[in-house]
């Protein structure tokens, strides 16, 4: 199926020539053929064949830990708005490519999809690798990390940029493995899962800067857990927060793609802190932010509300604090059951109101009203502020 018939190819060339604006850099070459074939297979429901248009490395990594996402037909491509919303997007794939760009290496290229869908611009960049015969879909980190030295630990295979490789010493590798094992145990992963992690290993791309993360993901951040490949990408090591996200998904195995951030990000902060800040320090900061009314708990209950506060980096400490409270009350298993109930596709999670989320939390915690939950949470903050505070931020009273 890699080579269409001459008649099909000529028809497709005519369609592309008519549909694309004058002067576009796109022409009917193997990269356009690749995307047309991929989208045709996905739309027709031939998902297994569609996965075979990805590199063998991408296929193996995406399936390595047995994680599946509900309503996502091709996990390899789960971050794509096309795959996430295929029921709508299937009618907008007749021009599969807006622009292709060959990268300096000569064997990697970017392929940009761009279409107006119901009046909204939908764009996504695919990456492809040329093996001297065919183009295959792949992940951008494979381009950036080509030729990087690789270090291994018990649970990690680390692709380290040469400028940061020197930071990978025996002590930090032991600490990374200890964190993975400790957190995995706490989440309920057993000996079999830990042996599997040790055998297959987590792919960790230790990059040189936040800007490289932005080039790979399109977002300026210190690190991320790539849901499609199960790779960890980070500008520092070890990135406990993103490793926690991966371990949670390994524990759950099959789950929806989106979860209310107060539970999802809160759990990752509880175990892994954020951006190099320890969970203990962020817990104390969370108490301060709530006590000083810099963050209202109600304001981070919804998907959009959390993201708005996250822009100022103040939602995460409060979410971690609240997740610790809920986890102490429910235990890990019931917390994860609540986690799944507050999960779904993008529209389902985004459309949940604050009242709906609070009702679910109230019921799970066995309280009569949300006010009762808030009262218990206040008591929890009072207790940890006196029993386990690492520092006590507050106002200076004498100058």
N, C-alpha and C positions, 0 to 999 in steps of 0.2 A: 504493500500500500504506500510505500515511500515514493513511488514514481507514478503520477497520474498519467492517463492516456493523453495522446497529443491533442485530441479534440477538447478534452476537459481542460487541459492546460491553456489552450488558445482562448477558450471561452472565459476562463478565469482571468487571463491577462487583459481581455477586453473590458471585463467588469471593473477590474482594479484601475485601468487607465481612465475609464469614464468617471469613476467615483472619487478618485483622489484629486486634490487641488493641483493646479499647474505648478510645476517646480518642485513637487514633493520628492524627497530622496528615496521613496519606496519604489521598488520595481519588482517584477514577478521573478524572484529568485528562490533559491532553496529555503531561505528563511521565511518568506511568505508562504511557500508550500507547507513548511513545517507547521505554522500556526493554523493554516486552513485545515490541514489533516487533524491536528489536535482538537480544534473546536468541533469539527464534524464528528469525531469519535465521541466527544463529551456530550454533544447535543443528542446523538443517536443512542446514548446510554451504554456505549461500549467503553466503560471506564477502565477495564483491565488493559485493553489495547492502548488507551490513552496514556496510561502510566508508563508503557514501554517506549514512549517517545521522550522520556527523561533519561538522563545518564544512569548507568548502573549504580554509581555511588549515591546519587540522589535517591533512587528507589530504595536502596538498602538502608540508608540513614532514616528515611521517613517511616519505614516499617520496623525499625530496629527494636523498639520497645513495645510494640503492639498497641499503640495508642490510636484510637479512632474517634472521629468527631461526628456526632449525629447530624444528619441532613447534609453532610459534606461528601460528595461522590468521589472526589480525588484529593486525599489528604496532602499529597505532594504539592498541591496548588491551593491549599485552604486559605491562604491570605489574599488570594485574588478576588476582587469584587465580582468577577464573572462566575467563579465557582460557588461563591457564597450565595449568589442570587440568580442561579441558573434559570429558574422558571421565567424570569423576566428577561435576562440577558440573552437567552437563546435566539431571540428575534433580532439581535443587534450585532451579530457576528459575521455578517456577510462580507464586510471589509475587515479582515482580521488584523491588519497592520497599518499603523499610521506612519511609522518611521523606523528605520533600522540604522544602527550605528556600529560600525566595526571598531573594536577597541584596539589599542596599540599592540597587544600581544599577537594579533592576527588570527587567533583561533577562538576568540570570544566575541560575542556581539550582543547588543541590547536590541530588543524588539518592542516597540511601544504601541499599545492598544489605546485608542481614544475615540469615543463615540458620545453623541448626545443621546441620552436615554430618558424619555419622558421629560425633556427639558433640562436635565441635569447632566453635566459632563462627567463621564466615567473614564478614568485613565488607569492603566496599569502597565508596568514595564516587566517584560519577560527577559530572561537571559538564556543564551544558547552557546553551546560549545561545538566546535567543528573538529571532527576526528580524521580529517583529510578525505572523507567520503560523504558523510552526512552531518547535518546539524542535529544536536540533541538539546532539549531543555535542561537547564541546570539552575544552580543557586548563585547569586552574586558573590558570596563569600569564597566560592571556589575560584573565582577570578582573582580576587584580592590576595588570597592566601597561597596562590601557586608559588611553589619554590620555598615557602617558609619552612624553617626547621620544625620538627615535631618532637615534643616531649610526652612521656606517658607517666601516669601514676596508677594507683590501683583502680580508680574508677574513671579517669579522664584521659583523653587523647588531645593534647593541647597543640594547636597550630599557632605558633608564637611569631609575631613580627620580629625581625632581627633586632630592632631597637629596644624591645622589652624582654627579650629572651633571658637576659641576665638576671631578671627579677625572679625567675623560676628556680629557686633553690630547694634543697631537700626539706627544709623546715616548712616552707609555705605549701609544698605539695602534700606533706603529711597532714597539715591543717585542713587543706581542701578535702582530702579523703575522709578525715575525721568528721568534718561537718556533714558531708554527704551521708556517711553511715549513721551518724547521730540523728539527723533529720529524717532519714528514711525509716529508721526504727520508730521514731516518735509518730510518724504518719501511718504506721502499721505495715510497712513492707517487711517481709520476712527474709530468711536465709536464702531462699531460692531466688528472690528478686535481687538481692545483693550479689549473689554469684553471677546472675545474668548481667548486672551492671559492670561487674569486674571483667567479665568475658568480652562483652560487646563495647563497653566504654562510651562515655558521653563525649561528643565532639565539642571542643571548646576553642573558639577562635579569639585569641588574645591579640587585639589590634593595637595600633600605635596611638590612636587619638579618637576623641569623640567625633571628629569630622569624618573619619573613616567609617565609623558606625553609621553616620548620616548618609554617606555615599552608598552603603550597602542597603540600608533600610528605608531611606528617605526621611528619617527623623533624627534630629540632633539629641542624642541621649548617650549616657555612659555605657549602656548595655541593654540587651534584650534576649528573650528566649524566643527563638524562631519556631512557631507552632508547626510549620510545614515540614521542616527538616529535623526538628528536635535538637538543633544545634544551639549552643550558647555563644553569643557574640558580645564581647565586652572590652572596654578600654582599661579595665583593671582586673586583678586576679587575687583571690577567687571571688567571683560575684555571687555571694550567698543568696541574694534575693531572687535572681533569675534561676539559679539552680533549684531553689524551692519550688518555683512554678513548674519546672520539669518533673520534679519528684512527686508533686501533687497529681499531675496528669498520669504518671506511671502508676500511682496508687489507684486512681479511678479507672484507667484504661479506656473506657468509653464514656464520653461526656459531650455536652453541647460546646460550641466554640466560644461562647461568651458567658460571663458570670458577673453578677453585680460586683463592682470593684470593692465595695466596703468589705466583702467577704473574701474575694480573690486576692486583692492587693494587701488587705489586712493580714491574711494568713502568711503571705510572703514576708511582710514586715515583722510579724511575730517571730518567725524562725530566722530570717536572714537580714533583718534591718533593711537599709536601702542606701545605695551609692556609697558603701563603705562605712556608713554610720551603724553602730551596733543596735540590736533590738532594745537593749536596756536604755540606752541614751534616748532613743526615739520614743520609748514608753514614757519617760519622764517629760520629754518635750510635748507629747500628746496631752498629758495632764495639764501642763502649763497653757497650751493653746485653748483647751476647753475652759479651764478656770478663768482665764482672762477674756473669754468670749471672742477670741480671734477666729475660732471655728465653731460653728453650731453643729451638733451631731446630726440634726435633721437635714442640714444642707448637703451632706455627702451620702445620703441614703439612695439617691438615684444615680444612674449612669452619667447623665449630663451634669448633675450637681457635683459629683465626685471629680469629673474631668475639669470642671471650672475651677475648683479649689486646688486641684493637682497642678494647675498651671503655675501657681505660686508656691508649690512644693509644701503645702501645709495640710493636705488631705491625708497623706500617707502616715504620719505619726499618729493621728487620731484614729485612722482605720486600724493600724496595728494595735493600738491600745484597746479598741473596742473588740477586735478579733480575739485578743488575749482573754478578755472578760467572757466572751461567748464560749471560747474553747474551754476555759476553766469550768464553766457551768455545764456544758454538754459532753465534753470528751471528744476525742478525735472522730470516732465513727459517726456520731450524731451531727457533729459539725459538718462533716463531708456530705451527709445526707441533706442537710440544709443548703449547703453549697450547690448541690445538684438541682435542688428545687428552685434555686434562684439563678438558674442558668437557662440558656436557650439560644436562638439565633439573634442576630444583631437587633432586629426590630423588636423582638419579644422582650429582650432585656432592656433596651432603651425606652420602651413604652411603659415599663413598670413604674407606677407612681410611688412617691414616698410613702403614702398610706399603705399601699400593698406590701411594700418591703417591710415596713414597721409591723404590720399585722402578722406577717410570716415569722418575723423575729420574736414577736410577743408570744405567739403560739408555740414556737420551738422551745423557748425558754420557760414555758409553763407559767407565764404571768397572766394576770387578768387584763391589764391595760398597758399601753406603751408608757404611761407615766410610771407604772410600777417597774418597768424595765429601766427607765432612766434613774429611778431612785436606787435600784440595785447597782447600777453602773456607778453612780456617785459614791456609794459605799465602797465599791471595789477600788475606785481611785483614791479614796481616803486611806484605805488599807495599804495599797502598794506604795503610796507616797511616804508612809512612815516605816514600812517594813523593808522595802527593797529599792528605794530611790538611790540612784547613782549620783545625781546632782539635783539641786532644787532651783530651777530657774525662777526668777521673779523680779519684782521691781526693787530698785535701790531706794532705801527709805531715808538715807542721810546725805544725799547729794547727787 
